[in-house]
């Protein structure tokens, strides 16, 4: 049902997409009183946990979404502080700021943003990704390495010859679910690029498989160029790949949809 609803969605019907996402995440069943937790955070503002997390959160928010007209920094800071207090096992991890900023751009209200962030992290096992020793991230590096060997063998061989490990460039893709794309957008824009919204459609439908498929698409899109690069050129370009703005082209979105439908990974 959700697949058909998203597949037939017109790009301009933003509100419909957001309602579908909330249904997929079953937000009404997230039984957390955000305002109550926010009050506790304010009451315990001097605690070591809150002060430590707040300092990093404020710095990351200001650095990542400075001057974005559709993203209120204080909203993000409040939501991330409450999450750090709510889940002391994870607290705050760099990468969460981009996801929160993306959700803030879309949902605006703190209560909704918090519940969606919470549902995404818990139901898609991101808490393990954000733990201090990042066990899940290391596993995802290995899986992406193996998937490249199957679907992009020439590029995989070139990376091996140039001693380029996927961990050199893909951590941000996994930790932020490609929301670092927003860093390369005009701060005056009021909605995220359609490409990013489609990535999230797929992520909420299929989980982590969607992020691996998207990573494969990005690498395949630039494969010819990457095959001609040396180690230094590869590391620089791969870490700056979203800055090219390739995701804005309508033809790229069509190619992505086609690639996504035709590529099957288990």
Short mmCIF file of the C-alpha atoms (twelve columns), coordinates in Angstrom:
data_MODEL
# 
_entry.id   MODEL 
# 
loop_
_atom_site.group_PDB 
_atom_site.id 
_atom_site.type_symbol 
_atom_site.label_atom_id 
_atom_site.label_alt_id 
_atom_site.label_comp_id 
_atom_site.label_asym_id 
_atom_site.label_seq_id 
_atom_site.Cartn_x 
_atom_site.Cartn_y 
_atom_site.Cartn_z 
_atom_site.pdbx_PDB_model_num 
ATOM 1   C CA . UNK A 1   0.000  0.000  0.000   1 
ATOM 2   C CA . UNK A 2   2.748  2.464  0.995   1 
ATOM 3   C CA . UNK A 3   4.806  1.494  -2.069  1 
ATOM 4   C CA . UNK A 4   1.933  2.250  -4.432  1 
ATOM 5   C CA . UNK A 5   1.142  5.515  -2.650  1 
ATOM 6   C CA . UNK A 6   4.747  6.749  -2.907  1 
ATOM 7   C CA . UNK A 7   5.280  5.382  -6.420  1 
ATOM 8   C CA . UNK A 8   2.287  7.344  -7.718  1 
ATOM 9   C CA . UNK A 9   3.090  10.499 -5.758  1 
ATOM 10  C CA . UNK A 10  3.484  13.759 -7.635  1 
ATOM 11  C CA . UNK A 11  6.655  15.651 -6.581  1 
ATOM 12  C CA . UNK A 12  4.713  18.804 -5.701  1 
ATOM 13  C CA . UNK A 13  2.338  17.016 -3.311  1 
ATOM 14  C CA . UNK A 14  4.662  17.368 -0.341  1 
ATOM 15  C CA . UNK A 15  2.059  17.023 2.404   1 
ATOM 16  C CA . UNK A 16  0.841  13.702 1.049   1 
ATOM 17  C CA . UNK A 17  4.364  12.311 1.189   1 
ATOM 18  C CA . UNK A 18  4.807  13.416 4.798   1 
ATOM 19  C CA . UNK A 19  1.516  11.822 5.843   1 
ATOM 20  C CA . UNK A 20  2.579  8.576  4.146   1 
ATOM 21  C CA . UNK A 21  5.906  8.671  5.985   1 
ATOM 22  C CA . UNK A 22  4.164  9.177  9.329   1 
ATOM 23  C CA . UNK A 23  1.928  6.217  8.556   1 
ATOM 24  C CA . UNK A 24  4.883  4.023  7.594   1 
ATOM 25  C CA . UNK A 25  6.632  4.885  10.842  1 
ATOM 26  C CA . UNK A 26  3.404  4.500  12.835  1 
ATOM 27  C CA . UNK A 27  4.068  7.791  14.610  1 
ATOM 28  C CA . UNK A 28  0.817  7.655  16.571  1 
ATOM 29  C CA . UNK A 29  2.190  4.640  18.422  1 
ATOM 30  C CA . UNK A 30  5.320  6.459  19.616  1 
ATOM 31  C CA . UNK A 31  4.294  6.775  23.245  1 
ATOM 32  C CA . UNK A 32  6.790  9.404  24.365  1 
ATOM 33  C CA . UNK A 33  5.678  12.698 25.858  1 
ATOM 34  C CA . UNK A 34  8.103  15.079 24.171  1 
ATOM 35  C CA . UNK A 35  7.084  18.142 26.188  1 
ATOM 36  C CA . UNK A 36  7.572  16.251 29.457  1 
ATOM 37  C CA . UNK A 37  11.084 15.205 28.447  1 
ATOM 38  C CA . UNK A 38  11.856 18.713 27.240  1 
ATOM 39  C CA . UNK A 39  10.857 20.061 30.648  1 
ATOM 40  C CA . UNK A 40  13.149 17.549 32.355  1 
ATOM 41  C CA . UNK A 41  16.020 18.603 30.104  1 
ATOM 42  C CA . UNK A 42  15.433 22.242 31.056  1 
ATOM 43  C CA . UNK A 43  15.277 21.318 34.754  1 
ATOM 44  C CA . UNK A 44  18.525 19.350 34.545  1 
ATOM 45  C CA . UNK A 45  20.304 21.783 32.239  1 
ATOM 46  C CA . UNK A 46  23.314 21.939 34.536  1 
ATOM 47  C CA . UNK A 47  23.832 18.157 34.576  1 
ATOM 48  C CA . UNK A 48  27.054 16.828 33.048  1 
ATOM 49  C CA . UNK A 49  25.199 14.797 30.397  1 
ATOM 50  C CA . UNK A 50  23.061 17.702 29.177  1 
ATOM 51  C CA . UNK A 51  25.901 20.233 29.219  1 
ATOM 52  C CA . UNK A 52  28.297 17.917 27.396  1 
ATOM 53  C CA . UNK A 53  25.786 16.974 24.701  1 
ATOM 54  C CA . UNK A 54  24.458 20.535 24.351  1 
ATOM 55  C CA . UNK A 55  27.863 21.983 23.592  1 
ATOM 56  C CA . UNK A 56  28.524 19.551 20.739  1 
ATOM 57  C CA . UNK A 57  24.946 19.765 19.427  1 
ATOM 58  C CA . UNK A 58  24.944 23.551 19.285  1 
ATOM 59  C CA . UNK A 59  28.292 23.610 17.491  1 
ATOM 60  C CA . UNK A 60  27.212 20.987 14.926  1 
ATOM 61  C CA . UNK A 61  23.848 22.649 14.253  1 
ATOM 62  C CA . UNK A 62  25.407 26.054 13.691  1 
ATOM 63  C CA . UNK A 63  28.059 24.567 11.434  1 
ATOM 64  C CA . UNK A 64  25.736 22.433 9.325   1 
ATOM 65  C CA . UNK A 65  22.655 24.623 8.799   1 
ATOM 66  C CA . UNK A 66  23.795 28.195 9.273   1 
ATOM 67  C CA . UNK A 67  21.419 30.686 7.587   1 
ATOM 68  C CA . UNK A 68  18.928 28.063 6.320   1 
ATOM 69  C CA . UNK A 69  15.625 29.941 6.198   1 
ATOM 70  C CA . UNK A 70  13.487 26.810 6.525   1 
ATOM 71  C CA . UNK A 71  15.463 25.230 9.380   1 
ATOM 72  C CA . UNK A 72  15.195 26.784 12.829  1 
ATOM 73  C CA . UNK A 73  18.418 26.130 14.719  1 
ATOM 74  C CA . UNK A 74  16.787 26.290 18.160  1 
ATOM 75  C CA . UNK A 75  14.208 23.715 17.093  1 
ATOM 76  C CA . UNK A 76  16.987 21.332 16.094  1 
ATOM 77  C CA . UNK A 77  18.961 21.978 19.263  1 
ATOM 78  C CA . UNK A 78  15.903 21.326 21.448  1 
ATOM 79  C CA . UNK A 79  15.046 18.067 19.667  1 
ATOM 80  C CA . UNK A 80  18.610 16.735 19.754  1 
ATOM 81  C CA . UNK A 81  19.053 17.691 23.425  1 
ATOM 82  C CA . UNK A 82  15.849 15.872 24.335  1 
ATOM 83  C CA . UNK A 83  16.947 12.803 22.371  1 
ATOM 84  C CA . UNK A 84  20.326 12.782 24.144  1 
ATOM 85  C CA . UNK A 85  18.498 12.886 27.495  1 
ATOM 86  C CA . UNK A 86  15.911 10.294 26.393  1 
ATOM 87  C CA . UNK A 87  18.525 7.809  25.169  1 
ATOM 88  C CA . UNK A 88  21.688 8.205  27.302  1 
ATOM 89  C CA . UNK A 89  23.127 5.010  25.756  1 
ATOM 90  C CA . UNK A 90  23.493 6.834  22.447  1 
ATOM 91  C CA . UNK A 91  23.206 10.489 23.569  1 
ATOM 92  C CA . UNK A 92  24.273 12.417 20.479  1 
ATOM 93  C CA . UNK A 93  26.362 11.354 17.513  1 
ATOM 94  C CA . UNK A 94  27.593 13.485 14.641  1 
ATOM 95  C CA . UNK A 95  25.351 12.754 11.692  1 
ATOM 96  C CA . UNK A 96  22.182 13.025 13.721  1 
ATOM 97  C CA . UNK A 97  22.315 16.799 13.172  1 
ATOM 98  C CA . UNK A 98  21.868 16.368 9.413   1 
ATOM 99  C CA . UNK A 99  18.980 13.930 9.808   1 
ATOM 100 C CA . UNK A 100 17.326 16.235 12.335  1 
ATOM 101 C CA . UNK A 101 17.847 19.252 10.063  1 
ATOM 102 C CA . UNK A 102 16.246 17.398 7.163   1 
ATOM 103 C CA . UNK A 103 13.247 16.460 9.309   1 
ATOM 104 C CA . UNK A 104 13.015 20.018 10.665  1 
ATOM 105 C CA . UNK A 105 12.877 21.341 7.108   1 
ATOM 106 C CA . UNK A 106 9.881  19.097 6.469   1 
ATOM 107 C CA . UNK A 107 7.887  18.833 9.692   1 
ATOM 108 C CA . UNK A 108 8.616  22.114 11.546  1 
ATOM 109 C CA . UNK A 109 7.025  21.131 14.889  1 
ATOM 110 C CA . UNK A 110 9.378  19.845 17.598  1 
ATOM 111 C CA . UNK A 111 7.069  17.096 18.822  1 
ATOM 112 C CA . UNK A 112 6.658  15.622 15.334  1 
ATOM 113 C CA . UNK A 113 10.344 15.940 14.500  1 
ATOM 114 C CA . UNK A 114 11.339 14.171 17.714  1 
ATOM 115 C CA . UNK A 115 8.908  11.295 17.248  1 
ATOM 116 C CA . UNK A 116 9.940  10.736 13.644  1 
ATOM 117 C CA . UNK A 117 13.630 10.877 14.565  1 
ATOM 118 C CA . UNK A 118 12.989 8.416  17.374  1 
ATOM 119 C CA . UNK A 119 11.008 6.061  15.121  1 
ATOM 120 C CA . UNK A 120 13.659 6.127  12.392  1 
ATOM 121 C CA . UNK A 121 16.494 5.424  14.825  1 
ATOM 122 C CA . UNK A 122 14.697 2.662  16.743  1 
ATOM 123 C CA . UNK A 123 12.819 0.862  13.979  1 
ATOM 124 C CA . UNK A 124 15.672 0.906  11.485  1 
ATOM 125 C CA . UNK A 125 18.328 -0.058 14.051  1 
ATOM 126 C CA . UNK A 126 20.268 3.187  13.802  1 
ATOM 127 C CA . UNK A 127 20.988 3.178  17.527  1 
ATOM 128 C CA . UNK A 128 23.682 0.552  16.880  1 
ATOM 129 C CA . UNK A 129 25.092 2.772  14.142  1 
ATOM 130 C CA . UNK A 130 25.422 5.647  16.584  1 
ATOM 131 C CA . UNK A 131 27.032 3.710  19.439  1 
ATOM 132 C CA . UNK A 132 30.538 4.764  20.401  1 
ATOM 133 C CA . UNK A 133 32.377 1.842  18.786  1 
ATOM 134 C CA . UNK A 134 30.080 1.999  15.678  1 
ATOM 135 C CA . UNK A 135 29.835 -1.802 15.220  1 
ATOM 136 C CA . UNK A 136 27.116 -1.541 12.585  1 
ATOM 137 C CA . UNK A 137 29.046 1.019  10.543  1 
ATOM 138 C CA . UNK A 138 32.020 -1.326 10.232  1 
ATOM 139 C CA . UNK A 139 29.678 -4.068 9.048   1 
ATOM 140 C CA . UNK A 140 28.157 -1.734 6.446   1 
ATOM 141 C CA . UNK A 141 31.625 -0.848 5.140   1 
ATOM 142 C CA . UNK A 142 32.322 -4.547 4.612   1 
ATOM 143 C CA . UNK A 143 28.956 -5.115 2.932   1 
ATOM 144 C CA . UNK A 144 29.391 -2.157 0.575   1 
ATOM 145 C CA . UNK A 145 32.864 -3.460 -0.305  1 
ATOM 146 C CA . UNK A 146 31.422 -6.887 -1.179  1 
ATOM 147 C CA . UNK A 147 28.453 -5.435 -3.081  1 
ATOM 148 C CA . UNK A 148 30.819 -3.314 -5.189  1 
ATOM 149 C CA . UNK A 149 32.768 -6.450 -6.082  1 
ATOM 150 C CA . UNK A 150 29.556 -7.974 -7.482  1 
ATOM 151 C CA . UNK A 151 27.921 -4.980 -9.198  1 
ATOM 152 C CA . UNK A 152 30.880 -2.707 -9.997  1 
ATOM 153 C CA . UNK A 153 33.814 -5.112 -10.381 1 
ATOM 154 C CA . UNK A 154 35.974 -2.736 -12.459 1 
ATOM 155 C CA . UNK A 155 35.604 0.081  -9.951  1 
ATOM 156 C CA . UNK A 156 36.105 -2.334 -7.064  1 
ATOM 157 C CA . UNK A 157 39.366 -3.504 -8.656  1 
ATOM 158 C CA . UNK A 158 40.482 0.084  -9.251  1 
ATOM 159 C CA . UNK A 159 39.809 0.984  -5.618  1 
ATOM 160 C CA . UNK A 160 41.830 -2.053 -4.556  1 
ATOM 161 C CA . UNK A 161 44.744 -1.117 -6.821  1 
ATOM 162 C CA . UNK A 162 44.713 2.472  -5.511  1 
ATOM 163 C CA . UNK A 163 44.319 1.317  -1.865  1 
ATOM 164 C CA . UNK A 164 40.993 3.169  -1.474  1 
ATOM 165 C CA . UNK A 165 38.801 1.719  1.259   1 
ATOM 166 C CA . UNK A 166 35.048 2.442  1.181   1 
ATOM 167 C CA . UNK A 167 35.348 3.730  4.754   1 
ATOM 168 C CA . UNK A 168 37.305 6.690  3.343   1 
ATOM 169 C CA . UNK A 169 34.149 8.190  1.823   1 
ATOM 170 C CA . UNK A 170 30.937 6.348  2.713   1 
ATOM 171 C CA . UNK A 171 30.596 6.911  6.463   1 
ATOM 172 C CA . UNK A 172 28.607 10.122 5.923   1 
ATOM 173 C CA . UNK A 173 26.247 8.329  3.540   1 
ATOM 174 C CA . UNK A 174 25.370 5.792  6.225   1 
ATOM 175 C CA . UNK A 175 25.450 8.084  9.260   1 
ATOM 176 C CA . UNK A 176 23.327 10.825 7.678   1 
ATOM 177 C CA . UNK A 177 21.248 8.801  5.189   1 
ATOM 178 C CA . UNK A 178 22.498 11.103 2.417   1 
ATOM 179 C CA . UNK A 179 21.079 14.206 4.135   1 
ATOM 180 C CA . UNK A 180 24.470 15.924 3.779   1 
ATOM 181 C CA . UNK A 181 23.097 16.750 0.324   1 
ATOM 182 C CA . UNK A 182 21.469 19.705 2.081   1 
ATOM 183 C CA . UNK A 183 24.895 21.252 2.665   1 
ATOM 184 C CA . UNK A 184 25.142 21.756 -1.070  1 
ATOM 185 C CA . UNK A 185 21.759 23.446 -1.437  1 
ATOM 186 C CA . UNK A 186 20.819 27.117 -1.401  1 
ATOM 187 C CA . UNK A 187 19.984 28.103 2.226   1 
ATOM 188 C CA . UNK A 188 16.973 29.982 0.841   1 
ATOM 189 C CA . UNK A 189 15.345 26.782 -0.452  1 
ATOM 190 C CA . UNK A 190 12.214 25.794 1.439   1 
ATOM 191 C CA . UNK A 191 12.192 22.059 0.673   1 
ATOM 192 C CA . UNK A 192 14.834 19.381 0.193   1 
ATOM 193 C CA . UNK A 193 15.816 18.260 -3.319  1 
ATOM 194 C CA . UNK A 194 13.450 15.698 -4.829  1 
ATOM 195 C CA . UNK A 195 16.320 13.226 -5.166  1 
ATOM 196 C CA . UNK A 196 16.808 13.173 -1.381  1 
ATOM 197 C CA . UNK A 197 13.080 12.744 -0.792  1 
ATOM 198 C CA . UNK A 198 13.037 9.747  -3.151  1 
ATOM 199 C CA . UNK A 199 16.035 8.238  -1.321  1 
ATOM 200 C CA . UNK A 200 14.048 8.525  1.904   1 
ATOM 201 C CA . UNK A 201 10.923 7.087  0.277   1 
ATOM 202 C CA . UNK A 202 13.012 4.037  -0.559  1 
ATOM 203 C CA . UNK A 203 14.718 3.945  2.841   1 
ATOM 204 C CA . UNK A 204 11.434 3.934  4.735   1 
ATOM 205 C CA . UNK A 205 10.085 1.241  2.401   1 
ATOM 206 C CA . UNK A 206 13.103 -1.082 2.267   1 
ATOM 207 C CA . UNK A 207 15.394 -0.059 5.085   1 
ATOM 208 C CA . UNK A 208 19.175 -0.182 4.696   1 
ATOM 209 C CA . UNK A 209 18.962 -1.932 1.343   1 
ATOM 210 C CA . UNK A 210 17.922 1.463  -0.068  1 
ATOM 211 C CA . UNK A 211 21.074 3.173  1.207   1 
ATOM 212 C CA . UNK A 212 23.287 0.491  -0.335  1 
ATOM 213 C CA . UNK A 213 21.427 0.795  -3.638  1 
ATOM 214 C CA . UNK A 214 21.780 4.573  -3.557  1 
ATOM 215 C CA . UNK A 215 25.499 4.278  -2.824  1 
ATOM 216 C CA . UNK A 216 25.851 1.904  -5.780  1 
ATOM 217 C CA . UNK A 217 23.961 4.314  -8.011  1 
ATOM 218 C CA . UNK A 218 26.198 7.260  -7.069  1 
ATOM 219 C CA . UNK A 219 29.335 5.206  -7.677  1 
ATOM 220 C CA . UNK A 220 28.025 3.803  -10.969 1 
ATOM 221 C CA . UNK A 221 26.979 7.282  -12.123 1 
ATOM 222 C CA . UNK A 222 30.570 8.515  -11.756 1 
ATOM 223 C CA . UNK A 223 32.289 5.196  -12.529 1 
ATOM 224 C CA . UNK A 224 33.945 6.259  -15.791 1 
ATOM 225 C CA . UNK A 225 35.396 9.351  -14.148 1 
ATOM 226 C CA . UNK A 226 36.489 7.478  -11.021 1 
ATOM 227 C CA . UNK A 227 38.315 4.823  -13.047 1 
ATOM 228 C CA . UNK A 228 40.681 7.497  -14.373 1 
ATOM 229 C CA . UNK A 229 41.644 8.871  -10.940 1 
ATOM 230 C CA . UNK A 230 44.625 8.285  -8.674  1 
ATOM 231 C CA . UNK A 231 44.415 7.682  -4.904  1 
ATOM 232 C CA . UNK A 232 44.531 11.371 -3.948  1 
ATOM 233 C CA . UNK A 233 42.037 12.347 -6.635  1 
ATOM 234 C CA . UNK A 234 39.667 9.542  -5.632  1 
ATOM 235 C CA . UNK A 235 39.641 10.395 -1.940  1 
ATOM 236 C CA . UNK A 236 39.095 14.092 -2.619  1 
ATOM 237 C CA . UNK A 237 36.375 13.596 -5.227  1 
ATOM 238 C CA . UNK A 238 34.485 10.877 -3.351  1 
ATOM 239 C CA . UNK A 239 34.319 12.970 -0.194  1 
ATOM 240 C CA . UNK A 240 33.088 15.949 -2.194  1 
ATOM 241 C CA . UNK A 241 30.891 14.033 -4.623  1 
ATOM 242 C CA . UNK A 242 27.573 15.555 -3.523  1 
ATOM 243 C CA . UNK A 243 28.937 19.043 -4.115  1 
ATOM 244 C CA . UNK A 244 28.697 18.387 -7.871  1 
ATOM 245 C CA . UNK A 245 24.922 18.861 -7.599  1 
ATOM 246 C CA . UNK A 246 24.337 15.953 -9.988  1 
ATOM 247 C CA . UNK A 247 21.222 15.000 -8.014  1 
ATOM 248 C CA . UNK A 248 19.330 18.077 -9.229  1 
ATOM 249 C CA . UNK A 249 19.005 16.941 -12.839 1 
ATOM 250 C CA . UNK A 250 15.673 15.418 -13.809 1 
ATOM 251 C CA . UNK A 251 17.495 12.883 -15.976 1 
ATOM 252 C CA . UNK A 252 19.497 11.736 -12.920 1 
ATOM 253 C CA . UNK A 253 16.322 11.158 -10.909 1 
ATOM 254 C CA . UNK A 254 14.929 9.092  -13.773 1 
ATOM 255 C CA . UNK A 255 18.171 7.125  -13.966 1 
ATOM 256 C CA . UNK A 256 18.073 6.599  -10.197 1 
ATOM 257 C CA . UNK A 257 14.509 5.278  -10.271 1 
ATOM 258 C CA . UNK A 258 15.391 2.922  -13.136 1 
ATOM 259 C CA . UNK A 259 18.607 1.749  -11.444 1 
ATOM 260 C CA . UNK A 260 16.773 1.239  -8.172  1 
ATOM 261 C CA . UNK A 261 14.027 -0.880 -9.722  1 
ATOM 262 C CA . UNK A 262 16.433 -2.971 -11.777 1 
ATOM 263 C CA . UNK A 263 19.039 -3.580 -9.069  1 
ATOM 264 C CA . UNK A 264 18.315 -6.361 -6.620  1 
ATOM 265 C CA . UNK A 265 20.500 -6.923 -3.574  1 
ATOM 266 C CA . UNK A 266 19.807 -9.337 -0.742  1 
# 
